[in-house]
Amino acid sequence: MKPHEQAEYEIAKAAIEKGIPAMLAAYPSIAKLTMSYYKELVKEGFNEQQALYIVAKQGYLAGPTSSE
């Protein structure tokens, strides 16, 4: 690895390591949002398999900006 590549690698690695605690702290909230979305889909008339498919495909970020 060239010196400049090594430096870029170290900077990127440090940035990722710095962000890990914040990402881990966000997971419980993401899980709650995802489960709430799933339950609301079922409540609105989707069967469990359909709701699971939708949540698995979109995550909790449903809407016009969702992929596909």
C-alpha positions in Angstrom: 0.0 0.0 0.0 1.3 3.4 -0.9 1.9 6.0 1.8 -1.1 8.2 0.8 -3.3 5.1 0.5 -2.3 4.1 4.0 -3.1 7.6 5.3 -6.5 7.5 3.7 -7.2 4.1 5.1 -6.2 5.2 8.6 -8.5 8.3 8.4 -11.4 6.2 7.1 -10.9 3.5 9.8 -10.8 6.2 12.5 -14.0 7.7 11.2 -15.8 4.4 11.2 -14.5 3.5 14.7 -15.7 6.9 16.0 -19.2 6.3 14.6 -19.7 2.8 15.9 -21.1 3.7 19.4 -23.7 6.0 17.9 -24.8 3.3 15.4 -25.1 0.7 18.2 -27.1 3.1 20.3 -29.5 3.7 17.4 -30.4 0.0 16.9 -33.0 -0.3 19.7 -34.9 2.6 18.3 -34.7 1.3 14.7 -36.0 -2.1 16.0 -39.0 -0.4 17.7 -39.8 1.6 14.6 -39.6 -1.5 12.4 -41.9 -3.5 14.7 -44.3 -0.6 15.0 -44.5 -0.4 11.2 -45.1 -4.1 10.9 -47.9 -4.1 13.4 -49.5 -1.1 11.8 -49.5 -2.8 8.4 -51.2 -5.9 9.9 -53.7 -3.6 11.7 -54.5 -1.9 8.4 -55.4 -5.2 6.8 -52.2 -6.7 5.4 -51.7 -10.3 6.4 -48.6 -11.2 8.4 -46.7 -12.5 5.4 -47.5 -9.4 3.4 -46.5 -7.1 6.2 -43.3 -9.0 6.8 -42.4 -8.8 3.1 -43.1 -5.0 3.0 -41.0 -4.4 6.1 -38.2 -6.6 4.9 -38.2 -4.9 1.5 -38.5 -1.3 2.8 -37.4 -1.3 6.3 -39.2 1.3 8.5 -38.6 4.0 5.9 -41.7 3.6 3.7 -42.7 6.2 1.3 -42.0 7.7 -2.1 -38.2 7.7 -1.5 -38.1 4.0 -0.8 -36.3 1.9 -3.3 -38.4 -0.1 -5.8 
